[in-house]
Amino acid sequence: MKYIDEFNDPDLARRLLDDIHATTTRPWAMMEVCGGQTHSIIRHGIDQLLPDSIELIHGPGCPVCVTPLEMIDKALAIASLPDVIFCSFGDMLRVPGTDRDLFRVKSAGGDVRVVYSPLDALEIARQNPGREVVFFGIGFETTAPANAMAVHQARSLGIGNFSMLVSHVRVPPAIEAIMQSPDCRVQAFLAAGHVCSVMGTGEYPELAERYKVPVVVTGFEPLDILEGVRRAVHQLERGEHRVDNAYPRAVQEQGNPAAISMLAEVFEVTDRAWRGIGTIPGSGWRLSPAFRAYDAEHRFRVTGVRTQESGDCRSGDVLQGLIKPNECAAFGTICTPRNPLGATMVSSEGACAAYYLYRRLDTAPPAPPKEATPVG
């Protein structure tokens, strides 16, 4: 399949690995921003094929994982209301709130439905004019344009029983927060290619210059990631710090102008809390005043939410790259995908889920076999 099979070629992977090994002369730590990249890295054992002196730090790039507990609890409260149809992508249903999740709300009689698009939720609202339909709008810049379009269409079509619980977050402010942390060890970033396909690369040069870190825009197939690592290593070894687009088949510098225009019309930038990290200034979107009537938080005014994270879960440390998932005492024991303590275990892009799925259960990963085929 074009752009998939050709980016899993083991011969090309070996050539990239040889270049990385030959170029690396000192220890380097780089962070892959996106959870999709983390899963590809762990699935293909890419981190185990790199030189021992290169560490890949898993970043907070999973929108399900960073949705704050308070927002999850608000979603649970709204979904429990009579005459509400609560619509969400499937990966949110098992994310734990303080004392339950959306599956438990559904089993208790709540009308919780899995949809594949916010437009599906809009159609449900059109078909059920006597009920309130709420869509749980989460995600990074990748899903925000579709959610903005759904709200825009709701207003254009006069569908007044539709609203959205918005918890969108933005990647560049998160990178800045990571670099400002006193515990930061990141020396380069593998930026998320799908985010940049929407927003372009314009926000990254300033970050690269201010914090003296290379930022390499990277895709998700094994060769994409190896090429991103290779370019980052070359910059680090030369003492450079610039933005490098290693995903040109999907990313243009200007991004997607139509999507950016829709975002600017429907949303406005706001401070946003990230689960396990805290509030990052300017890191989120909310509905702009012109569309505030479609804001579920504004419409339902849920109050009295008291949140409490699990005392055994260290997902916050995982999201900040301070520990690997298998360094948490709860990992794989009292915390599993069937009984998750934190969102990083239940999400399809969560780092804990990747380590569990691909059996990275030991704190010290085994060395790869001497004659191992790298990827493919």
C-alpha positions in Angstrom: 0.0 0.0 0.0 1.5 3.3 -1.0 3.1 5.3 1.8 2.8 2.3 4.2 4.6 -0.7 2.8 7.4 1.4 1.4 7.9 3.0 4.8 8.4 -0.4 6.5 11.3 -1.6 4.3 13.9 -3.4 6.5 16.8 -2.7 4.2 16.1 1.0 4.2 15.7 0.8 8.0 19.1 -0.8 8.4 20.7 2.0 6.3 19.1 4.7 8.5 20.2 2.8 11.6 23.7 2.5 10.3 23.8 6.3 9.7 22.4 7.0 13.2 25.0 4.7 14.8 27.9 6.2 12.8 26.8 9.8 13.6 26.2 9.5 17.3 29.2 10.3 19.5 27.6 11.3 22.8 24.3 10.8 24.8 21.2 12.5 23.4 17.6 12.6 24.7 14.8 13.4 22.4 11.0 13.4 22.9 8.5 12.1 20.4 5.5 14.3 21.0 2.7 12.1 19.7 1.3 8.9 21.3 0.9 7.4 17.8 4.6 7.7 17.4 5.1 6.1 20.8 3.1 3.1 19.8 5.0 2.7 16.5 8.3 3.0 18.4 7.4 0.3 20.9 5.6 -2.0 18.5 8.6 -2.1 16.1 11.3 -2.0 18.9 12.8 1.1 17.4 14.1 2.4 20.7 15.9 -1.0 21.2 17.6 -0.7 17.8 19.1 2.8 18.4 22.4 3.4 20.0 22.3 2.9 23.8 23.3 6.6 24.1 20.0 7.8 22.4 17.0 7.9 24.7 13.5 8.4 23.4 11.3 10.2 26.0 7.6 9.7 25.5 5.7 13.0 25.5 2.2 14.0 26.4 0.9 13.6 22.9 -2.3 11.6 23.6 -5.4 13.8 23.8 -7.4 11.3 25.7 -4.6 11.0 28.3 -4.3 14.7 28.9 -8.0 15.5 29.1 -8.2 16.8 32.7 -10.0 14.8 35.4 -12.4 17.7 36.0 -13.6 17.6 32.4 -14.1 13.8 32.5 -16.2 14.3 35.7 -18.2 17.0 34.0 -18.8 14.7 31.0 -20.0 12.0 33.4 -22.4 14.4 35.1 -23.8 15.7 31.9 -24.2 12.1 30.4 -26.1 11.1 33.5 -28.8 13.8 33.0 -32.2 12.7 31.8 -33.1 13.6 28.2 -29.4 13.9 27.3 -27.8 11.9 24.5 -24.1 12.0 25.1 -21.9 11.2 22.1 -18.2 10.4 22.2 -15.4 8.6 20.3 -15.1 5.1 21.7 -11.7 5.6 23.4 -13.2 8.0 25.9 -15.7 5.5 27.3 -13.3 3.7 29.6 -11.2 6.7 30.7 -11.6 6.8 34.5 -13.1 9.8 36.3 -13.0 10.2 40.0 -15.3 7.2 40.7 -16.7 5.9 37.4 -16.4 6.1 33.6 -18.8 6.5 30.7 -19.4 2.8 30.4 -20.7 2.8 34.0 -23.0 5.7 33.2 -24.3 3.8 30.2 -24.8 0.7 32.2 -26.8 2.7 34.8 -29.2 3.9 32.1 -27.5 6.9 30.6 -27.9 7.3 26.8 -24.2 7.2 25.9 -23.4 6.6 22.2 -20.2 6.0 20.3 -19.9 8.0 17.1 -17.2 8.2 14.5 -17.5 11.9 13.7 -19.0 15.0 15.3 -21.3 15.2 12.3 -22.8 11.9 13.4 -23.7 13.5 16.7 -25.2 16.5 14.8 -27.3 14.1 12.8 -28.5 12.5 16.0 -29.5 15.9 17.3 -31.5 16.6 14.1 -33.3 13.3 14.5 -34.1 13.9 18.2 -35.3 17.5 18.4 -36.8 16.9 21.9 -33.6 15.8 23.5 -30.2 17.5 24.2 -27.3 16.0 22.3 -23.8 16.6 23.6 -20.6 15.7 21.8 -17.4 15.3 23.7 -15.0 17.4 21.7 -11.4 16.5 22.7 -8.1 16.3 20.8 -5.2 18.2 19.5 -5.1 20.4 16.4 -5.9 17.3 14.2 -9.5 16.8 15.4 -10.3 20.5 16.2 -11.3 21.5 12.6 -13.9 18.8 12.3 -15.4 19.7 15.6 -15.4 23.4 14.7 -17.2 22.5 11.5 -19.9 20.6 13.4 -20.6 23.6 15.6 -20.6 25.9 12.6 -23.1 23.7 10.8 -25.3 23.4 13.9 -25.7 27.2 13.9 -26.1 27.4 10.1 -28.8 24.7 10.2 -30.5 26.1 13.3 -30.1 22.9 15.3 -30.5 24.3 18.8 -30.4 21.0 20.8 -26.8 20.3 19.9 -23.8 21.4 22.1 -20.2 20.4 22.5 -18.1 19.8 25.7 -14.8 21.2 24.5 -11.4 20.1 25.8 -9.1 20.9 22.9 -5.3 21.3 23.5 -2.5 22.8 21.5 1.0 21.3 21.1 3.4 24.2 20.9 2.5 25.6 24.3 3.0 22.1 25.7 6.5 21.9 24.2 7.3 25.3 25.8 6.0 24.1 29.2 8.2 20.9 28.9 11.3 23.0 28.2 10.6 25.3 31.1 10.4 22.4 33.6 13.4 22.2 36.0 13.4 18.4 35.4 13.5 18.7 31.6 16.1 16.5 29.9 14.8 16.9 26.3 17.4 18.0 23.8 15.3 17.6 20.6 11.7 17.0 19.6 10.1 14.7 17.0 7.0 16.9 16.3 3.7 15.3 15.4 3.2 15.2 11.6 -0.6 15.1 11.7 -0.7 18.2 13.9 1.6 20.1 11.5 -0.5 18.9 8.5 -3.3 21.1 9.9 -1.4 24.0 11.5 1.9 24.0 9.5 5.3 24.6 11.0 5.1 28.3 11.7 4.9 28.1 15.5 8.0 26.0 15.9 11.0 28.1 14.7 10.7 30.4 17.6 10.6 27.5 20.1 13.6 25.9 18.4 15.6 29.1 18.6 14.5 30.1 22.1 15.3 26.8 23.7 18.1 25.7 21.3 16.4 22.4 20.4 16.0 20.8 17.0 12.4 20.2 16.1 12.0 17.5 13.4 8.4 17.1 12.0 8.0 13.3 11.8 5.4 10.8 10.5 4.3 7.6 12.1 5.7 4.6 10.0 9.0 3.0 11.2 11.1 4.7 8.5 9.4 8.1 9.2 10.5 7.8 12.9 14.0 6.6 12.0 14.5 9.4 9.6 13.3 11.9 12.2 15.7 10.5 14.7 18.5 10.6 12.1 17.9 14.2 11.3 17.7 15.2 14.9 21.0 13.4 15.7 22.7 15.2 12.8 21.5 18.5 14.2 22.5 17.7 17.7 26.0 16.6 16.7 26.5 19.8 14.7 25.2 22.0 17.4 22.2 23.2 15.3 18.7 23.9 16.4 16.2 24.5 13.6 12.9 23.1 12.3 13.2 20.3 9.8 10.3 18.9 7.9 10.9 15.1 7.5 7.2 14.5 6.6 6.8 16.6 3.4 4.3 14.2 1.8 1.7 15.4 4.4 3.0 18.6 5.8 3.4 22.0 4.2 4.8 25.0 5.9 1.5 26.9 5.8 -0.6 24.0 6.9 -4.2 23.8 5.8 -5.5 27.3 5.4 -9.2 26.3 5.2 -8.9 24.4 8.5 -7.0 27.2 10.2 -9.7 29.7 9.1 -12.4 27.6 10.5 -10.6 27.2 13.8 -10.1 31.0 14.0 -13.8 31.6 13.5 -15.3 29.1 15.9 -12.6 28.8 18.7 -10.5 31.1 20.7 -7.3 30.4 22.6 -7.6 29.8 26.3 -5.6 28.4 29.2 -6.1 24.7 29.6 -5.4 22.1 32.3 -3.6 19.0 31.2 -4.2 15.8 33.2 -1.2 14.9 35.2 0.7 18.1 34.2 -1.3 21.1 35.3 -2.5 24.3 33.6 -0.5 25.5 30.6 -1.2 29.1 29.5 -2.7 29.5 26.0 -2.6 25.7 25.5 -6.2 25.1 24.6 -9.3 26.2 22.6 -12.8 27.0 23.7 -15.8 28.1 21.7 -15.7 31.8 20.9 -18.4 34.2 22.1 -20.2 33.9 18.8 -20.7 30.2 19.4 -21.0 30.2 23.1 -24.6 29.0 22.9 -23.3 25.6 21.7 -20.9 25.3 24.7 -22.1 22.4 26.9 -20.2 23.7 29.9 -22.1 27.0 29.5 -25.4 25.3 28.7 -25.5 22.8 31.6 -23.4 24.7 34.2 -22.3 21.6 36.0 -21.1 22.5 39.5 -20.0 20.8 42.6 -17.5 18.6 40.8 -14.9 17.3 43.2 -12.0 15.4 41.6 -9.6 12.9 43.1 -6.8 11.1 41.2 -5.8 7.6 42.1 -3.0 7.6 44.6 -1.4 4.6 43.0 -1.3 6.1 39.4 1.8 7.9 38.2 0.4 8.7 34.7 1.3 12.4 35.3 5.0 11.4 35.6 4.6 9.3 32.4 3.0 12.2 30.5 5.9 14.5 31.5 8.5 11.9 30.4 9.9 11.6 34.0 9.4 7.8 34.1 8.7 5.0 31.7 5.4 3.3 32.1 6.9 0.1 33.5 8.6 2.1 36.2 5.2 2.7 37.9 4.5 0.1 40.7 0.9 -0.2 39.6 1.7 -0.9 36.0 0.5 -4.4 34.9 -0.6 -5.3 38.4 -3.5 -3.2 39.7 -3.5 -1.1 36.5 -4.3 -2.9 33.3 -6.3 -2.0 30.2 -9.3 -3.8 31.6 -8.9 -2.0 35.0 -7.1 1.2 34.2 -6.1 3.6 37.0 -5.2 6.4 34.5 -6.0 7.4 31.0 -2.5 6.5 29.7 -3.4 2.8 30.2 -6.8 2.9 28.5 -6.2 5.2 25.5 -5.2 3.7 22.2 -2.4 6.2 22.0 -1.4 6.1 25.7 2.2 5.2 26.5 1.2 2.7 29.3 -1.1 1.0 26.9 1.7 0.6 24.4 4.1 -0.9 27.0 1.4 -3.3 28.1 0.2 -4.3 24.6 3.8 -4.9 23.4 4.9 -6.6 26.6 7.4 -4.1 27.8 6.8 -5.3 31.4 10.3 -5.1 32.8 11.9 -1.9 33.9 15.1 -2.8 32.0 14.1 -3.7 28.4 16.0 -6.7 27.0 18.7 -6.1 24.4 17.6 -7.0 20.9 18.9 -10.2 19.4 22.2 -9.9 17.6 20.8 -10.8 14.2 17.4 -9.2 14.7 15.6 -7.8 11.7 15.1 -4.1 12.6 11.6 -3.4 11.4 9.1 -4.6 8.7 
